[in-house]
Amino acid sequence: MKKKYEEILETVVRTFLQTHEPIGSATLKEKLPFDIAPATIRYYFNKMVERGELAQLHKSSGRVPTEETMKRYWRRHLKELEVLCDAMDELARISEKEDFFVLLKPVRPNRLKGVERVGNRYLILAFENDEYVLRYQAQVENFLRDLVGYELEEVKQIARDVGMMSLYHKMRAKNDEEITAINPEAVIRMAGERSGWAKHHIRRFLEGDVIEELPSGLYFDPTLPRGFMALRTEAVIDETPMKMLCMGAIDHDFGKVFKAI
């Protein structure tokens, strides 16, 4: 009974992801891998509604999975966060169709190699792939020399935390050049549907900060508005190692981008 119950619930979710329509007993009967009477399906439906796993939007309509059911489904099936779509054009096409917002940032080592003083006028921060020039200050020089060996992202966050905003904004500008945002309009629509989502949350996503702030994993509310989900992972897109974040409505098909086990 338990196995049959779980198979019915899983099939409801998979079918809903394909159709985005309430699922009735006749439709579900065609999708199930075993024979079952429509009356028995309706019995299971009622149990699932009682348990908060399905919802019936109207008395005469079929059932749809609840938000909690979708969370459990994605946690169960997207454990490995393996990306199926490894081409930028295809990723953009799917994101447009499913209304996903995607951030991509190349992964490359970029440690601070040294701090060079040019007379008493400038400091040059030499990273593996970038250089940044600041006005010379003895205290700043000593502070930055202690950061030799740190990654650029770590130096950027430290600069913000200690109030070195000139350096922080220079690094932010470089960071913005490296980030690719696919379908950013989706974030605006998500925020519009959830007016309680503060503007600073939207900015973190649109400006790309969130791709560095979040470790790999699945994210729901309160990181996102209720009803939405994000996946943060590493991927290889167009043969380039990337940090990747994919965000969208929880009842849209993330299985088109990620391998659902």
C-alpha positions as CSV (number, residue, x, y, z in Angstrom):
1,M,0.0,0.0,0.0
2,K,2.8,2.4,0.9
3,K,4.7,1.8,-2.3
4,K,1.5,2.3,-4.4
5,Y,0.7,5.5,-2.5
6,E,4.1,6.9,-3.2
7,E,4.0,5.9,-6.8
8,I,0.6,7.7,-7.2
9,L,2.0,10.8,-5.6
10,E,5.2,10.8,-7.7
11,T,3.1,10.3,-10.9
12,V,0.9,13.2,-10.0
13,V,4.0,15.5,-9.6
14,R,5.6,14.3,-12.8
15,T,2.4,14.7,-14.8
16,F,1.8,18.2,-13.3
17,L,5.3,19.3,-14.3
18,Q,4.5,18.3,-17.8
19,T,1.0,19.8,-18.1
20,H,0.7,22.4,-15.4
21,E,-3.0,21.3,-15.2
22,P,-4.9,19.7,-12.3
23,I,-4.7,15.9,-12.5
24,G,-7.9,13.9,-12.5
25,S,-8.3,10.2,-11.8
26,A,-8.8,9.3,-15.5
27,T,-5.6,11.1,-16.6
28,L,-3.6,9.6,-13.8
29,K,-4.9,6.1,-14.5
30,E,-3.3,6.3,-18.0
31,K,0.0,7.4,-16.5
32,L,0.4,4.7,-13.8
33,P,2.5,1.6,-14.4
34,F,-0.2,-0.6,-12.8
35,D,-3.9,-1.1,-13.2
36,I,-6.1,0.6,-10.7
37,A,-9.8,1.7,-10.6
38,P,-10.6,5.4,-10.9
39,A,-12.6,5.1,-7.6
40,T,-9.4,3.8,-5.8
41,I,-7.4,6.7,-7.3
42,R,-10.0,9.1,-5.9
43,Y,-9.7,7.4,-2.5
44,Y,-5.9,8.0,-2.6
45,F,-6.5,11.6,-3.7
46,N,-8.7,12.3,-0.7
47,K,-6.1,10.9,1.6
48,M,-3.4,13.0,0.0
49,V,-5.5,16.2,0.3
50,E,-6.1,15.4,4.0
51,R,-2.4,15.1,4.5
52,G,-1.6,18.3,2.8
53,E,0.2,16.6,-0.1
54,L,-2.3,17.6,-2.8
55,A,-4.7,20.4,-3.2
56,Q,-8.0,20.6,-5.0
57,L,-8.4,24.1,-6.4
58,H,-12.1,23.7,-7.2
59,K,-14.7,21.1,-6.1
60,S,-15.0,19.7,-9.6
61,S,-11.3,19.9,-10.6
62,G,-8.4,17.5,-10.3
63,R,-5.6,17.7,-7.8
64,V,-2.3,19.6,-7.9
65,P,0.8,19.0,-5.7
66,T,1.2,21.4,-2.8
67,E,4.4,23.5,-2.2
68,E,5.6,21.1,0.5
69,T,5.1,18.1,-1.8
70,M,7.2,19.9,-4.5
71,K,10.0,20.6,-2.0
72,R,10.1,16.9,-1.0
73,Y,10.1,15.9,-4.6
74,W,13.0,18.1,-5.6
75,R,15.0,17.3,-2.5
76,R,14.6,13.6,-3.3
77,H,15.4,13.8,-7.0
78,L,18.0,16.5,-7.3
79,K,20.5,15.4,-4.7
80,E,23.5,15.3,-7.0
81,L,22.8,18.7,-8.8
82,E,24.2,17.2,-12.0
83,V,23.6,19.5,-15.0
84,L,22.2,17.9,-18.1
85,C,22.3,21.0,-20.3
86,D,25.9,22.0,-21.1
87,A,25.4,24.4,-24.0
88,M,24.7,28.1,-23.4
89,D,22.2,28.4,-26.3
90,E,20.2,25.3,-25.1
91,L,20.3,26.6,-21.5
92,A,18.9,29.9,-22.6
93,R,16.2,28.2,-24.6
94,I,15.0,26.1,-21.7
95,S,15.3,29.0,-19.3
96,E,13.0,31.1,-21.5
97,K,10.5,28.3,-21.8
98,E,10.4,27.4,-18.1
99,D,10.9,31.0,-16.9
100,F,14.1,30.2,-15.1
101,F,16.7,32.9,-14.1
102,V,20.2,31.6,-14.5
103,L,23.5,33.1,-13.3
104,L,26.9,31.8,-14.6
105,K,30.4,32.8,-13.6
106,P,33.6,31.3,-14.8
107,V,35.6,29.4,-12.2
108,R,39.3,30.2,-12.2
109,P,42.0,30.6,-9.5
110,N,42.7,34.3,-8.9
111,R,44.8,34.7,-5.8
112,L,46.5,37.8,-4.6
113,K,50.2,37.3,-5.5
114,G,51.6,40.5,-4.0
115,V,51.2,44.2,-3.1
116,E,53.6,46.6,-4.8
117,R,54.2,50.2,-3.7
118,V,54.9,52.8,-6.4
119,G,56.6,55.5,-4.5
120,N,54.3,57.1,-2.0
121,R,51.5,57.5,-4.5
122,Y,50.0,54.1,-5.4
123,L,49.6,50.5,-4.4
124,I,49.2,47.8,-7.0
125,L,47.4,44.7,-6.0
126,A,48.7,41.9,-8.3
127,F,46.3,38.9,-8.6
128,E,46.9,35.9,-10.9
129,N,44.6,37.4,-13.5
130,D,44.0,41.0,-12.5
131,E,45.6,44.1,-11.1
132,Y,44.0,46.9,-9.0
133,V,45.5,50.3,-8.3
134,L,44.8,52.2,-5.1
135,R,46.1,55.4,-3.6
136,Y,49.0,54.7,-1.2
137,Q,48.3,54.6,2.5
138,A,50.8,52.9,4.9
139,Q,48.1,51.3,7.0
140,V,46.3,50.0,3.9
141,E,49.6,48.6,2.6
142,N,50.3,46.6,5.7
143,F,46.7,45.4,5.9
144,L,46.7,44.2,2.3
145,R,50.0,42.4,2.5
146,D,48.4,40.2,5.1
147,L,45.9,39.1,2.5
148,V,48.5,37.7,0.0
149,G,47.4,34.2,-1.0
150,Y,43.6,35.0,-0.6
151,E,41.3,34.6,-3.5
152,L,39.9,37.7,-5.2
153,E,36.4,37.0,-3.9
154,E,37.7,36.8,-0.3
155,V,39.6,40.0,-0.7
156,K,36.5,41.7,-2.2
157,Q,34.3,40.7,0.7
158,I,37.0,41.7,3.3
159,A,37.3,45.1,1.5
160,R,33.6,45.7,1.9
161,D,33.6,44.5,5.5
162,V,36.4,46.9,6.6
163,G,35.0,49.9,4.6
164,M,37.6,49.9,1.7
165,M,34.8,50.8,-0.7
166,S,36.9,52.1,-3.5
167,L,38.7,48.7,-3.8
168,Y,35.4,46.9,-3.3
169,H,33.6,48.7,-6.2
170,K,36.6,48.2,-8.5
171,M,36.4,44.5,-7.9
172,R,32.6,44.5,-8.2
173,A,32.9,46.1,-11.6
174,K,35.3,43.3,-12.7
175,N,32.9,40.7,-11.2
176,D,30.0,42.1,-13.1
177,E,31.9,41.8,-16.4
178,E,32.4,38.0,-15.8
179,I,28.8,37.2,-14.8
180,T,26.3,36.0,-17.5
181,A,22.6,36.5,-16.5
182,I,20.0,34.5,-18.5
183,N,16.4,35.7,-18.4
184,P,16.8,38.4,-15.7
185,E,13.2,39.5,-16.3
186,A,12.1,36.3,-14.4
187,V,13.5,37.8,-11.2
188,I,11.3,40.9,-11.6
189,R,8.3,38.7,-12.2
190,M,9.1,36.6,-9.2
191,A,9.4,39.7,-7.0
192,G,6.2,41.1,-8.5
193,E,4.3,37.9,-7.5
194,R,5.6,38.2,-3.9
195,S,5.5,41.9,-2.9
196,G,7.0,41.1,0.5
197,W,10.3,40.2,-1.2
198,A,12.5,43.2,-0.4
199,K,14.4,45.2,-3.0
200,H,17.8,44.3,-1.6
201,H,17.0,40.6,-2.2
202,I,16.2,41.3,-5.9
203,R,19.5,43.3,-6.2
204,R,21.6,40.4,-4.8
205,F,20.3,38.2,-7.6
206,L,20.3,40.7,-10.4
207,E,23.9,41.9,-9.6
208,G,25.2,38.4,-9.1
209,D,26.3,38.6,-5.5
210,V,24.2,35.6,-4.6
211,I,26.3,33.2,-6.8
212,E,29.3,33.8,-4.4
213,E,27.2,34.0,-1.2
214,L,25.4,30.6,-1.5
215,P,27.2,27.3,-1.2
216,S,26.1,24.5,-3.5
217,G,22.7,23.1,-2.7
218,L,18.9,23.6,-3.0
219,Y,17.3,26.8,-1.7
220,F,13.6,27.6,-0.9
221,D,12.0,30.2,1.4
222,P,13.1,32.3,3.2
223,T,16.1,32.7,0.9
224,L,13.6,33.0,-1.9
225,P,9.9,34.0,-2.0
226,R,7.5,31.2,-1.2
227,G,6.8,29.1,-4.2
228,F,10.2,29.4,-5.7
229,M,13.4,27.4,-5.7
230,A,17.1,27.9,-6.6
231,L,19.9,25.4,-7.3
232,R,23.5,26.5,-6.8
233,T,26.1,24.2,-8.2
234,E,29.2,23.9,-10.3
235,A,28.9,23.1,-14.0
236,V,30.7,23.0,-17.3
237,I,29.0,25.2,-19.9
238,D,30.4,25.4,-23.4
239,E,33.5,23.6,-22.1
240,T,34.1,26.2,-19.4
241,P,33.9,25.4,-15.7
242,M,31.3,27.7,-14.1
243,K,29.6,28.5,-10.9
244,M,25.9,28.2,-11.7
245,L,22.6,29.3,-10.0
246,C,19.2,28.4,-11.5
247,M,16.1,29.9,-10.0
248,G,12.4,29.6,-10.8
249,A,8.9,28.6,-9.7
250,I,9.0,25.4,-7.6
251,D,6.4,23.7,-9.9
252,H,8.4,24.3,-13.1
253,D,10.5,21.5,-14.5
254,F,14.0,21.8,-13.2
255,G,14.5,18.2,-14.6
256,K,15.0,19.8,-18.0
257,V,18.3,21.4,-16.7
258,F,19.3,19.0,-14.0
259,K,19.5,15.2,-13.8
260,A,16.5,14.0,-11.7
261,I,17.5,10.7,-10.1
